[in-house]
């Protein structure tokens, strides 16, 4: 209520807004709570508040951590701005570490210029690519995953993880790319998606077979029959089954369910089941070999 004041010279309504917004507030919100813009500027001069961006204030009682920093950029960008890329991925919980620079996507007609710690990208997004969470505008999750995969050093691993954990579906990410066509970064996104579509079982199987042959490990068979199923690669004598999870199959719910049923029946029948992803084979082949050797040694 604008007329009611908190003990530290802040209106009760303003204190509530600051709590809800990680200590960050806009000039318009300050005025709506009964404090003049002139008073807010005076508090900045007195050191009670700071102003990380024009028209945005931070209460000195709040830490300027990642949430406050990203929210400050969101408030500065305005209601049509969207936090994007790695900052949006961190806000969603898809990245463990927040980026040093916060990217915000604004409509093409917006006159916002980059400020320290920000990157401004002008692009008109459809409703399908817009979302909000905890009071700030974000690019929708499929576009966030795609743009973050382009931006981070090991983008393939991020996309792999997002698909494996079902944060997004391949179809939704592909649809986001189709809407992105012609924009900056679309070419890099296309390479990731082509790779994703190509990483079917056959390509991953060839990589695993080459890995086993180079390591001198024999006794395996491809497409080994098991009841109504086929095991991607099996060591029948050791009752060791290796199932290869590519990327593209995540868009096929029926196959996902079938693979899980097959895995359960293998374990029930006394087989050891190892699941290997394309990313495992590409980035950690030594670990894959160590797991296979360990499983074979235990079966002797």
ChimeraX attribute file (.defattr): number of C-alpha atoms within 10 A of each C-alpha:
attribute: neighborCount
match mode: 1-to-1
recipient: residues
	/A:1	12
	/A:2	15
	/A:3	10
	/A:4	14
	/A:5	16
	/A:6	11
	/A:7	8
	/A:8	8
	/A:9	10
	/A:10	17
	/A:11	19
	/A:12	19
	/A:13	19
	/A:14	24
	/A:15	18
	/A:16	14
	/A:17	16
	/A:18	20
	/A:19	13
	/A:20	13
	/A:21	19
	/A:22	21
	/A:23	25
	/A:24	29
	/A:25	25
	/A:26	21
	/A:27	19
	/A:28	13
	/A:29	16
	/A:30	23
	/A:31	16
	/A:32	14
	/A:33	22
	/A:34	18
	/A:35	19
	/A:36	14
	/A:37	16
	/A:38	11
	/A:39	12
	/A:40	20
	/A:41	18
	/A:42	13
	/A:43	17
	/A:44	17
	/A:45	12
	/A:46	10
	/A:47	11
	/A:48	14
	/A:49	20
	/A:50	19
	/A:51	19
	/A:52	17
	/A:53	17
	/A:54	14
	/A:55	15
	/A:56	21
	/A:57	25
	/A:58	25
	/A:59	21
	/A:60	15
	/A:61	10
	/A:62	14
	/A:63	14
	/A:64	18
	/A:65	11
	/A:66	18
	/A:67	17
	/A:68	18
	/A:69	21
	/A:70	28
	/A:71	25
	/A:72	27
	/A:73	26
	/A:74	24
	/A:75	25
	/A:76	21
	/A:77	24
	/A:78	15
	/A:79	11
	/A:80	15
	/A:81	26
	/A:82	29
	/A:83	29
	/A:84	29
	/A:85	26
	/A:86	26
	/A:87	26
	/A:88	31
	/A:89	27
	/A:90	20
	/A:91	22
	/A:92	16
	/A:93	11
	/A:94	19
	/A:95	15
	/A:96	9
	/A:97	13
	/A:98	18
	/A:99	18
	/A:100	12
	/A:101	14
	/A:102	23
	/A:103	23
	/A:104	26
	/A:105	24
	/A:106	23
	/A:107	15
	/A:108	12
	/A:109	9
	/A:110	14
	/A:111	10
	/A:112	16
	/A:113	10
	/A:114	13
	/A:115	13
	/A:116	9
	/A:117	13
	/A:118	15
	/A:119	15
	/A:120	19
	/A:121	19
	/A:122	16
	/A:123	16
	/A:124	13
	/A:125	16
	/A:126	8
	/A:127	9
	/A:128	15
	/A:129	19
	/A:130	19
	/A:131	14
	/A:132	13
	/A:133	11
	/A:134	11
	/A:135	11
	/A:136	21
	/A:137	24
	/A:138	28
	/A:139	25
	/A:140	22
	/A:141	25
	/A:142	23
	/A:143	27
	/A:144	26
	/A:145	27
	/A:146	29
	/A:147	26
	/A:148	25
	/A:149	24
	/A:150	24
	/A:151	15
	/A:152	14
	/A:153	10
	/A:154	11
	/A:155	18
	/A:156	19
	/A:157	17
	/A:158	20
	/A:159	25
	/A:160	19
	/A:161	17
	/A:162	21
	/A:163	22
	/A:164	17
	/A:165	11
	/A:166	12
	/A:167	13
	/A:168	19
	/A:169	21
	/A:170	22
	/A:171	14
	/A:172	15
	/A:173	20
	/A:174	19
	/A:175	15
	/A:176	21
	/A:177	22
	/A:178	12
	/A:179	15
	/A:180	21
	/A:181	13
	/A:182	10
	/A:183	11
	/A:184	11
	/A:185	15
	/A:186	18
	/A:187	15
	/A:188	14
	/A:189	23
	/A:190	18
	/A:191	12
	/A:192	18
	/A:193	21
	/A:194	12
	/A:195	14
	/A:196	20
	/A:197	15
	/A:198	15
	/A:199	20
	/A:200	17
	/A:201	19
	/A:202	13
	/A:203	12
	/A:204	21
	/A:205	23
	/A:206	11
	/A:207	15
	/A:208	22
	/A:209	17
	/A:210	12
	/A:211	17
	/A:212	17
	/A:213	10
	/A:214	9
	/A:215	11
	/A:216	8
	/A:217	13
	/A:218	10
	/A:219	9
	/A:220	17
	/A:221	15
	/A:222	14
	/A:223	12
	/A:224	16
	/A:225	13
	/A:226	12
	/A:227	10
	/A:228	6
	/A:229	16
	/A:230	15
	/A:231	23
	/A:232	18
	/A:233	20
	/A:234	24
	/A:235	20
	/A:236	13
	/A:237	11
	/A:238	17
	/A:239	17
	/A:240	22
	/A:241	25
	/A:242	21
	/A:243	20
	/A:244	22
	/A:245	23
	/A:246	24
	/A:247	26
	/A:248	21
	/A:249	20
	/A:250	19
	/A:251	16
	/A:252	12
	/A:253	11
	/A:254	10
	/A:255	12
	/A:256	13
	/A:257	11
	/A:258	12
	/A:259	17
	/A:260	11
	/A:261	12
	/A:262	18
	/A:263	22
	/A:264	13
	/A:265	15
	/A:266	20
	/A:267	14
	/A:268	10
	/A:269	10
	/A:270	10
	/A:271	19
	/A:272	19
	/A:273	18
	/A:274	15
	/A:275	12
	/A:276	16
	/A:277	20
	/A:278	25
	/A:279	19
	/A:280	16
	/A:281	19
	/A:282	13
	/A:283	12
	/A:284	11
	/A:285	17
	/A:286	14
	/A:287	12
	/A:288	20
	/A:289	17
	/A:290	11
	/A:291	13
	/A:292	18
	/A:293	13
	/A:294	11
	/A:295	18
	/A:296	16
	/A:297	10
	/A:298	8
	/A:299	13
	/A:300	7
